[in-house]
Amino acid sequence: MFQRHQDFAVYQPSEAARLLGVQPSKIKRWLGGYEYRRGDRVVEQAPLWISEYSNLDEIYLGFRDLIEIRFVVAFVRAGLDKNSVRSLLAKARTLIGHDYPLSTRQFQTDGRTLFLEIWDHGREGETGHAIDVRDGQHAFRSLISPTFKDLDFDQGVVSKWHVAGRRKRISIAPEVAFGQPVIDDTGIPTFRLLEAYEAEGDEAIVARQFEVSISAVRSAIEFERGLFPRRAAAA
């Protein structure tokens, strides 16, 4: 579950994984690093970056880490391999001058060019080179660019994630409910509405209890039950 730390969002890898639709082991590898064998050698792979809560004994994510990982997931799904992702992150940090470059407004502006540069470089010398570049343009347009639509920015930095899309009115902000998904403008965590519904079995009763609309209750239930893995499986 979500942990409290300095009144801001702190996420265990398992909870971040549920929100992002990936296995917790991937997040642990991305932020904790790992080792692998190459012949007789043991190779140490460094973390993609140092998390906001690297001073803790275990791996935890802050809100910025969560958003950065969200983009990493999009890069991987677009077809970038791990070395290309590392290269993109390194160049983004240099270009933008920030430890968390993907969650900035500047990356929204410059990210396409950088993504295509990495995509192009990773396929140098392959046949069908021009086709690969067009594939990269399609990947950014269809998988990367839409990820910006659900983000709000404040002073050039991501301040809120509309985690279920803006129409569902469910969002995550680090200063609200310790970064838990909440119903917009209420601060009520979606998991509380689900728990109440599972106890009462009636959306209208829950809506009256929390003084929200039935549609808000329904959205919260659908959102929580749609997370990966499902709440029952994660328990």
N, C-alpha and C positions, 0 to 999 in steps of 0.2 A: 504494500500500500504506500501512499505518499507519506513522506517523512517531513517533520518540521525542523527547520534550521534557519536561524536569523530572520524569521518571518518571511522567507522567500521559498520558492519551489525547490524541492530536492526530490529526485526520482531514483528509485532503485531500477536497475536494468530490466527487471521483469515488468515493472509498470510502464516504463518507457517503451518496451517492446510491444505491449498491448496497444498502446496508442499509435505506434508506427507500423504495426503489422509485420514484425520480423521476429526471429528467434532471439531470446535474451543473450544467447552465446555470441551472436554477432556483435551486439553492442559491447559486451565484455571484451571481445577481441579488439574492436575498433578503439576503445578507450583505455584498455588495460594492457594492450600489446600481447604478444604470444611468441612461442618458440616453435621451430620446426626443423626437421633434419634435411640436410642436403648432402647426400653421400655420407661421409663420416663426420661431417660438421653439424653442430647445432647452431642454427641461425636465430638470432633474436630480432623480432619485428617490433619496432617502436609503436606506441599508440599513434593514431592519426593526429591527435592533439592532446594537450593536457586539459583535463576537465576542470570545470569551475570549482569542484570540491575535491581536488587532488590531495588536499591535506588530510583527508579522512582515510581510515584504514582500509575500507572497502571502496568499490567503484560506485559512485553516485553521479547523477547528472543534474546540472542546473537547467534553467529554462533555455538559455542560449545553447547549451549542449544538445538539448532536445531538438531545437530547430535545426542546428547544424547536421545532426544525425538524420533528420528528415530529408535534407538535401542529399546526403550520402546515399540513402536508400533510393532516392530518385535517380542518382547517377548510376548506381549498380543496375537498377531495373532498365535504364536506358541502354546498357551494354558496356559501360566502362569497366575495365578490370581493376584490380586493387592498386596496381602501380600507377595507372592513369588517374585514379581518384587521388592518390597521394600527390602526384604531380600537380593536379588541379588545385588542391588545397594549398600547396606550397606557393604556387604562383598567385593564388587569390590573396594569401596573407601579404605577399610582397606588393601586389598591385594596390590593395585596399589599405594596407598598413594596420591591420587589426588581427588579433588572435582568433577572433570568431568572424571571419569575413563573409560567410554564406548568409548570415542573419542580418546583413546590412542592406540599406537601400541602394548603396553603390553596387553591390553584387547584382541586384535586380537590373541595374542599368548596364553593367559591363559583363555580366555572367555569360551571356550567349556567346560573345566573341571568345571568351576564355574557354568555354566548354568546347566550342568548335575547333579551337587551336589544339586542345588536348586530344580530341577525337581524331583530328587530322594527323597529328604527330604519331599517334598510336598505330596508324595504319600505313605509315610511309613504306613504300616498297611493295605493298600488296597489289594484287591485280584488282581492277575495278575501283581504282582510287577515287575517281570522281563520284562514283555511285556511293562510296562510303561517306564522302563528305555530305552528300545529299541526305544520306541516312542519318547523319549527325544532326543536320538541320531539322529533320523530321522528329528525331528523338527529343531535341530541346523543345521544340514547339509543342509536342504532344505530352511529354512527361515532366519536363523541368519547368517550363514557363507557367503552367497552370498552378504550380505549388505556391506561386506568389499571390494568387488571387485571394487566398484565405488568410493573408497576413496583414496586420496593421503595423505601422511604423511610427515611432516617436523619436524625433531628433536623429533620424537616419538609422535607427536600430529597431528590430522587431520587438513590439510591445504586447502583441496579442495574436493568438492563433485561433481562428474560427475552425475548430477541429473537425466539425461535421459539415462544413460548408456554411456560408453566411445565412442561408435560408432556414437552417435548423436552429439558429440562435443558441448554439453551444460553443463556448470559447474557453481558452486557457490563457491566463495572464499571471505572471509570477507573483503579483501583489494581491491577488484575489484567491481566497480559500487555499493558500499555500500551493497554488499551481494546479489544483484539481480542475477537471472539466466542470463548468458550471452553466446554468441557464443564464443567458445574458441579462444584465441589469437586475439580477436578484442575488447573486453570490451563492445560490443553492447548488451544491454539488449534485451532479447527475446520479451518482451512485446512491445518494440518500433517497432520491425519488424512486429509484428501482427497489431499494430495500423496503420502502414504505409500501410500494405496490405489491411486492411479494408477500408482505404481511397482511395487507388489506384485501387484495384481489379486486380492487375497484379504482379506476383512474380518477373518477369524480371525487371520491373520498380523499385521495391523496392530493388532488388539486385544491380542495378546501383546506386541508391541513396546512399546506405550504403557501396558500394564497397565490397560486399560479394558475395558468390556464390548463385545461385538459390537454390541449395540443402540446404544451410544454412538458407535461408528464409523459405523454406518448413519445415525444422526441427523445427524452432522457432514457426511457426504457429501450427504445430501438437502438440508441447509441451504445448504451452499456452492453446490451446483449450482442451487439455486432462487433465488439472489440475482439482483437486477436491476442491470445486465444480467448474463448468465451469464459466469462467469469466462473462458471461451474468447473470448467476444465483447469482453470488456473488456481483454484482453491486448494 
